[in-house]
């Protein structure tokens, strides 16, 4: 006989799902519609801010994910983040393990896809993402992307 499931318990997905950022959702839709461009650049870590400063479910699975990402970063197999600019900062809403891995590695920059054209002097040499890159970024988050 199986044990009854605690209906109040969160699944791993629910535990690790970050708070919903309506700005991110709107920008992803705008990239999909072609009204906003996606850019690629190395962004200074000091200029990246998490959408939720309190979201960090530091349990064993989370720690393993961050450690795996740190290993990739140290091996120069860089994981990217998806960000958008607000003032002088770039908001990261959905890539928390990647963000914390870069922080723990004490990296100065992280590769990022930027929703919208970056402004100011913090990002040098941003380039417009290719259509293949746009597809790679949008496919997991917009199920209607063909």
Secondary structure by P-SEA (a helix, b strand, c coil): cccccccccccccccccccccaaaaaaaaaaaaccbbbbbcccccccccccccccccccaaaaaaaaaaaaaaaacbbbbbbbbbcccbbbbcccaaaaaaaaaacccbbbbbcccccccccccbbbbbcaaaaaaaccccccccc
